[in-house]
Amino acid sequence: MDRDLQVDTDQLGRFSRALGRSLTSLAEARQALEHVRADQVGTRELDEACDGFQRRWTYGAEQLGARIQAVHDGVKLSHEGYAQISKAIESAFRAVDGRA
């Protein structure tokens, strides 16, 4: 079965920018929670539960951020590569057509 590969570079660019925005949002959420201390909440048990949540949230958010960053880097690199290929093909066709 013969299939053509088609890449929408505009869509790749939008996806890359959306991933970048999600990284920013995640970082802002982590920064906002850093200022909340468990001793501000109430009982000792609740304070301990909040501390535990804060540790898990920080670890999970860091792991999620690292994975989003890796996907973002790959998508951005793909977008740039496909855009360069598209420009090179366009230039080649113009050169062959005598419009270079």
Secondary structure, DSSP 8 states (H G I E B T S, - for coil): --------HHHHHHHHHHHHHHHHHHHHHHHHHHT--GGGTSSHHHHHHHHHHHHHHHHHHHHHHHHHHHHHHHHHHHHHHHHHHHHHHHHHHHHHHT--
